[in-house]
Amino acid sequence: MSTTGSQRSAWGAVGVGLALLALAALGVAGTLGERSCVRKRSAARARAASAKAPRFARIDSHSHISPDAVERALQIMETWGIEGMVNLSGMTPGPPHHTLETQLAAARASGGRIAVFANAGFMRALRMANQGIRSDYGSAMAEELALSKQLGAIGLKIPKGLGLGYPAPDGKRVLPVDDPGLDPLFEKAGELGMPVAIHTGDPKAFWQPADPSNERWEELQAHPDWSFRDQPVPSWEELYAAFERRVARHPKTTFIGVHFGNDPEDPDHVAQMLDKYPNLYIDTAARVPEIGRQDPVKMRRFYEKYQDRILFGTDLGVAATQDDMMYGSNGAEPPTLQDEARYFTSTWRYFETHDRQFESPTPIQGHWKIDGVGLPDSILRKIYYENAARVLKWRPPPGPVVAPRPSAGRGAGPAPAGSPESPAAPPAGK
């Protein structure tokens, strides 16, 4: 579709794409919480010490970690039984900001518990093309990706800004997901053995009227800029078709369709994609509320069939302060420690139990209950850990995480809210 004059494609207004990459570049000031939060994190460790170890090793293949929040990330890993996190907000290498180098240095400080995906320098390459400095923007980004690999990045993250925000070199339209000028970038990813985690589109409700009839109205009220209704951007269907053409065009490149293959509302469609494209994998990040309201028997069959193609992910945004944390999606008020407890315990409950009609990890994404799929241990081990280790060619150090001990004014988090085997009381007020 034509997007000439689009607010989201003009060179001076590319906030959609840039905002998606902003988290890792934040220099968040301040400490990690008040003394009361320190006591809660200390209590969490005390309870964890007396409890049995988690039954499963876990790699969170989809997180976003600010470079000054590594200690907090380690504390979350220790509290909730996660052995390693993959930071998809690595940003780009080189001057003027050297943001990828900063993120890689922060990851090294984790003792091998955090791996980093690079991002592509879309705006820099496209601006150079617009100015006539270098027209082969895809090749320029491919060269940058090779440098990112050399520096230590293990994959490439493509945000939804591609297709919804980044402008084409002429500045008159949005750059399509399947733009041929980007082919060298995706081919280079395959050549380098770097998986491509790609986010295309958004929940289908974001294209529907942003009013009380929308089932995600509360979320859209908190984030009105997430609505694409009446915006001069491609339809959801056009975006997904372009995503499919991109995956089909590069059979030697491994793609991870984030957020349950970018179509959690339609698992049958995702199944068709997995059947058709052996180079496609999916992650579960921030979509347990959506897939959790599907028929649990049907979803269990899905996991059984595609048990080697699914990676566990959270979409957790880890910041230096509690107020800036992101648990899949946030509301108008800052997230709380109780939100964190619900986020993880409801997630484990979904995958590991047959419980019915319980609260989702992120109620703001829709006020419905979800049903557990009760996967067998053999499949849980694959989804939680083994698939990520194989596809990403990365494993965190063996054994549980031991985070730095908190001190006054540093470190904060909730006490573990129990396990599926022995659930504790729900967070206060729920």
C-alpha positions as CSV (number, residue, x, y, z in Angstrom):
1,M,0.0,0.0,0.0
2,S,1.1,3.6,-0.5
3,T,2.4,5.4,2.6
4,T,3.5,8.7,1.1
5,G,3.3,11.3,3.8
6,S,3.0,8.8,6.6
7,Q,3.7,10.0,10.1
8,R,5.5,6.7,10.7
9,S,7.6,6.7,7.5
10,A,8.8,10.3,7.3
11,W,12.5,10.8,8.0
12,G,11.7,13.2,10.8
13,A,9.2,10.8,12.5
14,V,10.5,7.3,12.7
15,G,9.6,6.9,16.4
16,V,8.1,3.5,16.0
17,G,11.3,1.9,14.8
18,L,13.6,3.8,17.1
19,A,11.5,3.4,20.2
20,L,11.8,-0.4,19.7
21,L,15.5,-0.2,20.0
22,A,15.8,2.3,22.7
23,L,15.8,0.1,25.8
24,A,19.4,-1.1,25.4
25,A,20.7,2.4,24.9
26,L,19.1,3.7,28.1
27,G,21.5,5.0,30.7
28,V,19.1,4.6,33.5
29,A,20.0,6.6,36.5
30,G,19.4,5.8,40.1
31,T,19.5,2.7,42.3
32,L,17.7,-0.5,42.0
33,G,15.1,0.1,44.7
34,E,14.4,1.1,48.2
35,R,15.5,-0.8,51.3
36,S,12.2,-2.6,51.5
37,C,12.8,-4.0,48.0
38,V,16.2,-5.2,49.2
39,R,14.6,-7.1,52.0
40,K,12.2,-8.7,49.6
41,R,15.0,-9.9,47.3
42,S,16.9,-11.2,50.4
43,A,13.8,-13.0,51.5
44,A,13.5,-14.5,48.0
45,R,16.9,-16.0,48.3
46,A,16.3,-17.3,51.8
47,R,13.2,-19.1,50.6
48,A,14.9,-20.4,47.4
49,A,17.7,-21.8,49.6
50,S,15.3,-24.0,51.5
51,A,13.3,-25.1,48.5
52,K,14.2,-27.8,46.0
53,A,16.1,-26.8,42.9
54,P,14.0,-26.1,39.7
55,R,13.2,-29.3,37.8
56,F,14.3,-27.8,34.5
57,A,17.1,-25.7,33.2
58,R,15.8,-22.7,31.3
59,I,17.2,-20.3,28.7
60,D,15.1,-17.2,28.2
61,S,15.7,-16.7,24.5
62,H,14.0,-13.3,24.3
63,S,14.8,-10.5,26.7
64,H,15.8,-6.9,26.6
65,I,18.4,-5.9,29.2
66,S,19.7,-2.4,29.8
67,P,23.5,-2.4,30.1
68,D,23.3,-1.1,33.7
69,A,20.9,-3.8,34.7
70,V,23.0,-6.9,34.5
71,E,23.0,-7.4,38.3
72,R,19.2,-7.1,38.4
73,A,19.0,-9.6,35.5
74,L,21.1,-12.1,37.5
75,Q,18.9,-11.6,40.5
76,I,15.8,-12.4,38.5
77,M,17.5,-15.5,37.0
78,E,18.4,-16.7,40.4
79,T,15.0,-16.1,41.9
80,W,13.0,-17.7,39.1
81,G,15.2,-20.5,38.0
82,I,16.6,-19.3,34.7
83,E,20.1,-20.3,33.7
84,G,20.7,-17.8,31.0
85,M,19.1,-14.9,29.1
86,V,19.5,-13.7,25.5
87,N,19.5,-9.9,25.2
88,L,17.9,-9.0,21.9
89,S,18.7,-5.3,22.3
90,G,22.4,-5.4,21.5
91,M,22.1,-2.4,19.2
92,T,24.8,-1.7,16.6
93,P,28.6,-1.5,16.7
94,G,31.0,1.4,16.1
95,P,30.9,5.1,16.5
96,P,29.5,7.3,17.6
97,H,28.0,5.4,20.6
98,H,29.5,1.9,20.4
99,T,26.3,0.5,21.9
100,L,26.8,-3.1,20.9
101,E,30.3,-3.0,22.4
102,T,28.7,-1.6,25.6
103,Q,26.1,-4.4,25.7
104,L,28.7,-7.1,25.1
105,A,30.8,-5.8,27.9
106,A,27.8,-5.8,30.2
107,A,27.1,-9.4,29.1
108,R,30.6,-10.5,29.9
109,A,30.1,-9.1,33.4
110,S,27.3,-11.7,33.9
111,G,29.9,-14.5,33.9
112,G,28.5,-16.0,30.7
113,R,24.9,-15.9,31.8
114,I,23.8,-13.4,29.1
115,A,24.3,-13.7,25.3
116,V,23.6,-10.8,22.9
117,F,21.9,-10.4,19.6
118,A,23.0,-7.4,17.5
119,N,20.6,-5.1,15.7
120,A,21.0,-3.8,12.2
121,G,21.8,-0.1,11.7
122,F,18.7,0.6,9.5
123,M,18.5,4.3,10.0
124,R,22.2,5.0,9.4
125,A,22.3,2.8,6.2
126,L,19.0,4.1,4.9
127,R,20.0,7.7,5.5
128,M,23.2,7.2,3.6
129,A,21.2,5.8,0.7
130,N,18.8,8.8,0.9
131,Q,21.8,11.2,0.8
132,G,23.4,9.4,-2.2
133,I,26.4,8.3,-0.2
134,R,25.9,4.6,-0.5
135,S,22.9,3.1,-2.3
136,D,23.6,-0.6,-1.4
137,Y,22.1,-0.3,2.1
138,G,21.6,-4.0,2.5
139,S,25.3,-4.7,1.8
140,A,26.3,-2.0,4.2
141,M,24.2,-3.6,7.0
142,A,25.6,-7.0,6.0
143,E,29.2,-5.7,6.6
144,E,28.1,-4.3,9.9
145,L,26.6,-7.7,10.9
146,A,29.9,-9.4,10.2
147,L,31.6,-6.9,12.5
148,S,28.9,-7.6,15.1
149,K,29.7,-11.3,14.9
150,Q,33.4,-10.7,15.2
151,L,32.7,-8.7,18.4
152,G,30.7,-11.5,20.0
153,A,27.0,-11.2,19.0
154,I,25.4,-14.5,18.4
155,G,22.4,-13.5,16.3
156,L,20.5,-10.6,14.6
157,K,17.2,-9.1,15.9
158,I,14.9,-7.4,13.4
159,P,12.3,-5.2,15.2
160,K,8.8,-4.4,14.0
161,G,10.1,-1.1,12.8
162,L,10.8,-3.0,9.6
163,G,7.5,-2.8,7.9
164,L,5.9,-0.3,10.3
165,G,8.4,2.5,10.8
166,Y,11.7,2.5,8.9
167,P,11.5,4.7,5.8
168,A,12.6,3.6,2.4
169,P,15.6,5.5,1.0
170,D,13.2,7.9,-0.8
171,G,11.6,8.8,2.5
172,K,8.1,8.5,0.9
173,R,7.1,5.1,2.1
174,V,7.7,2.5,4.7
175,L,10.5,0.0,3.9
176,P,8.8,-3.4,3.3
177,V,9.8,-6.5,5.3
178,D,10.6,-8.2,2.0
179,D,12.4,-5.3,0.4
180,P,14.9,-6.8,-2.0
181,G,17.5,-4.3,-1.1
182,L,17.8,-6.0,2.3
183,D,18.6,-9.4,0.8
184,P,22.3,-9.1,1.4
185,L,21.7,-8.6,5.2
186,F,19.6,-11.8,5.6
187,E,21.9,-13.8,3.3
188,K,24.9,-12.7,5.4
189,A,23.1,-13.8,8.6
190,G,22.8,-17.3,7.1
191,E,26.4,-17.3,6.0
192,L,27.6,-16.3,9.4
193,G,25.4,-18.9,11.2
194,M,23.5,-16.1,13.1
195,P,19.9,-16.8,13.7
196,V,17.5,-14.0,12.9
197,A,14.9,-13.2,15.5
198,I,12.3,-11.2,13.6
199,H,9.3,-9.3,14.9
200,T,6.7,-8.5,12.2
201,G,3.4,-6.8,12.9
202,D,1.7,-6.8,16.3
203,P,-1.5,-8.2,17.9
204,K,-4.3,-8.1,15.4
205,A,-6.4,-6.1,17.8
206,F,-4.0,-3.1,17.3
207,W,-5.5,-2.7,13.8
208,Q,-9.1,-2.7,15.2
209,P,-10.9,0.4,16.5
210,A,-9.2,1.8,19.6
211,D,-12.3,2.0,21.7
212,P,-14.0,0.0,24.5
213,S,-15.1,-2.7,21.9
214,N,-11.4,-3.6,21.5
215,E,-10.5,-6.6,23.8
216,R,-7.1,-4.9,24.4
217,W,-8.6,-1.5,25.1
218,E,-6.9,-1.2,28.5
219,E,-3.5,-1.8,27.0
220,L,-4.2,0.7,24.2
221,Q,-5.3,3.3,26.7
222,A,-2.0,2.9,28.4
223,H,-0.1,2.9,25.1
224,P,-2.1,4.8,22.5
225,D,0.8,4.9,20.1
226,W,0.5,1.1,19.8
227,S,-2.7,1.4,17.8
228,F,-2.3,1.2,14.0
229,R,-6.0,1.9,13.3
230,D,-6.4,4.5,10.6
231,Q,-2.7,4.9,10.3
232,P,-1.1,4.8,6.8
233,V,0.8,1.6,7.4
234,P,0.3,-1.9,5.8
235,S,-2.5,-4.1,7.0
236,W,-1.6,-7.0,9.4
237,E,-2.2,-9.4,6.5
238,E,0.2,-7.5,4.2
239,L,2.9,-7.5,6.8
240,Y,2.6,-11.2,7.4
241,A,2.7,-12.0,3.7
242,A,5.9,-10.0,3.4
243,F,7.3,-11.9,6.5
244,E,6.6,-15.2,4.8
245,R,8.2,-14.1,1.5
246,R,11.3,-13.1,3.5
247,V,11.6,-16.5,5.2
248,A,11.0,-18.3,1.9
249,R,13.7,-16.3,0.1
250,H,16.5,-17.3,2.5
251,P,16.3,-21.1,3.1
252,K,19.8,-21.2,4.4
253,T,19.1,-18.6,7.1
254,T,17.5,-19.6,10.4
255,F,14.6,-17.4,11.4
256,I,12.9,-17.2,14.8
257,G,9.4,-15.8,14.4
258,V,9.2,-14.1,17.8
259,H,5.9,-13.8,19.7
260,F,4.7,-17.3,18.7
261,G,5.6,-16.9,15.0
262,N,4.1,-13.4,14.9
263,D,0.6,-14.9,14.9
264,P,-0.4,-16.3,18.3
265,E,-4.1,-15.7,17.5
266,D,-4.0,-18.4,14.9
267,P,-1.9,-21.5,15.9
268,D,-3.1,-23.3,12.8
269,H,-1.5,-20.7,10.6
270,V,1.7,-20.9,12.5
271,A,1.6,-24.7,12.1
272,Q,1.3,-24.2,8.3
273,M,4.3,-22.0,8.3
274,L,6.4,-24.5,10.3
275,D,5.4,-27.3,8.0
276,K,6.3,-25.2,4.9
277,Y,9.6,-23.7,6.1
278,P,12.1,-25.9,7.9
279,N,14.3,-22.9,8.5
280,L,11.6,-21.3,10.7
281,Y,11.4,-21.5,14.5
282,I,9.2,-19.7,16.9
283,D,9.5,-18.3,20.5
284,T,6.8,-17.9,23.1
285,A,7.7,-14.4,24.3
286,A,4.9,-12.3,25.8
287,R,2.2,-14.4,24.1
288,V,1.2,-16.9,26.9
289,P,-1.9,-14.8,27.5
290,E,-3.0,-15.3,23.8
291,I,-2.0,-18.9,23.3
292,G,-3.2,-19.8,26.8
293,R,-6.8,-19.1,25.8
294,Q,-6.6,-21.5,22.9
295,D,-8.0,-25.1,23.3
296,P,-5.4,-26.7,25.7
297,V,-5.8,-30.1,24.1
298,K,-5.1,-28.6,20.6
299,M,-2.2,-26.6,21.9
300,R,-0.7,-29.7,23.6
301,R,-0.8,-31.5,20.2
302,F,0.9,-28.4,18.7
303,Y,3.8,-28.6,21.2
304,E,4.1,-32.3,20.7
305,K,4.4,-32.0,16.9
306,Y,6.7,-29.0,16.9
307,Q,8.6,-29.8,20.1
308,D,12.0,-29.2,18.3
309,R,11.0,-25.9,16.8
310,I,9.9,-23.8,19.8
311,L,12.1,-21.7,22.1
312,F,11.0,-20.4,25.4
313,G,11.1,-16.6,25.8
314,T,9.6,-13.9,28.0
315,D,10.1,-10.5,26.4
316,L,11.2,-9.4,29.8
317,G,12.5,-5.8,29.8
318,V,15.2,-5.6,32.5
319,A,16.0,-2.0,33.7
320,A,18.0,-0.7,36.6
321,T,14.9,0.5,38.5
322,Q,11.6,-1.3,39.3
323,D,9.5,1.4,37.8
324,D,11.2,0.9,34.4
325,M,10.8,-2.9,34.3
326,M,8.6,-4.5,31.6
327,Y,6.8,-7.8,32.1
328,G,5.6,-8.5,28.6
329,S,3.4,-5.4,28.7
330,N,2.8,-2.7,31.2
331,G,-0.2,-0.5,32.2
332,A,-0.5,3.1,33.1
333,E,1.1,2.5,36.5
334,P,4.7,1.4,37.1
335,P,5.0,-2.4,37.4
336,T,5.3,-4.0,40.8
337,L,7.0,-6.9,42.4
338,Q,3.7,-8.7,42.5
339,D,3.5,-8.3,38.7
340,E,6.8,-10.0,38.4
341,A,5.6,-12.9,40.7
342,R,2.5,-13.4,38.6
343,Y,4.4,-13.2,35.4
344,F,6.7,-16.1,36.1
345,T,4.4,-18.3,38.2
346,S,1.6,-18.1,35.7
347,T,4.0,-18.9,32.9
348,W,5.4,-22.0,34.6
349,R,1.8,-23.0,35.4
350,Y,0.8,-22.7,31.8
351,F,3.6,-25.0,30.5
352,E,3.8,-27.4,33.4
353,T,0.2,-28.1,34.7
354,H,-3.2,-29.0,33.5
355,D,-4.8,-26.2,35.6
356,R,-7.8,-24.5,34.1
357,Q,-9.0,-20.9,34.1
358,F,-6.3,-19.1,36.0
359,E,-4.9,-15.6,35.7
360,S,-2.6,-15.0,32.7
361,P,1.0,-13.6,33.2
362,T,-0.1,-10.2,31.8
363,P,-3.8,-9.5,32.4
364,I,-3.5,-6.1,30.7
365,Q,-3.2,-8.0,27.4
366,G,-6.8,-9.1,27.8
367,H,-9.1,-9.9,30.7
368,W,-9.6,-13.6,30.1
369,K,-8.3,-16.7,31.9
370,I,-5.9,-19.2,30.5
371,D,-5.6,-23.0,30.6
372,G,-2.4,-25.0,31.2
373,V,-1.1,-27.5,28.6
374,G,0.7,-29.8,31.1
375,L,3.7,-30.7,28.8
376,P,5.7,-33.8,29.6
377,D,9.2,-33.4,31.0
378,S,10.8,-34.5,27.7
379,I,9.2,-31.6,25.8
380,L,9.6,-29.1,28.6
381,R,13.4,-29.7,28.5
382,K,13.5,-29.0,24.8
383,I,11.3,-25.8,24.9
384,Y,12.9,-24.4,28.0
385,Y,16.5,-25.1,27.2
386,E,17.7,-27.6,24.6
387,N,16.2,-26.0,21.5
388,A,17.7,-22.6,22.3
389,A,21.1,-24.2,23.0
390,R,21.0,-26.0,19.7
391,V,19.6,-23.2,17.5
392,L,21.6,-20.4,19.1
393,K,24.8,-22.5,19.5
394,W,25.1,-21.1,23.0
395,R,24.9,-22.5,26.5
396,P,25.2,-20.6,29.8
397,P,27.5,-22.1,32.4
398,P,26.0,-25.2,34.1
399,G,24.5,-24.9,37.5
400,P,22.2,-22.4,39.2
401,V,22.8,-18.7,39.0
402,V,24.2,-17.1,42.1
403,A,23.7,-13.4,41.8
404,P,25.6,-10.7,43.7
405,R,24.3,-10.2,47.2
406,P,22.2,-7.1,47.5
407,S,23.3,-4.1,49.6
408,A,21.3,-1.2,50.8
409,G,19.7,0.6,47.9
410,R,20.6,-2.1,45.4
411,G,18.8,-5.1,44.1
412,A,15.1,-5.7,44.5
413,G,12.6,-8.4,43.6
414,P,9.7,-10.6,44.8
415,A,9.9,-13.7,46.7
416,P,9.2,-16.8,44.6
417,A,5.5,-17.3,44.5
418,G,5.7,-21.1,44.5
419,S,5.9,-23.8,41.9
420,P,3.3,-25.7,40.0
421,E,3.9,-28.6,42.3
422,S,3.2,-26.6,45.4
423,P,1.6,-23.2,44.5
424,A,1.8,-20.4,47.0
425,A,-0.9,-17.8,47.6
426,P,-1.4,-15.5,44.7
427,P,0.0,-12.0,44.8
428,A,-1.8,-9.6,47.1
429,G,-4.9,-8.1,45.8
430,K,-5.4,-10.9,43.1
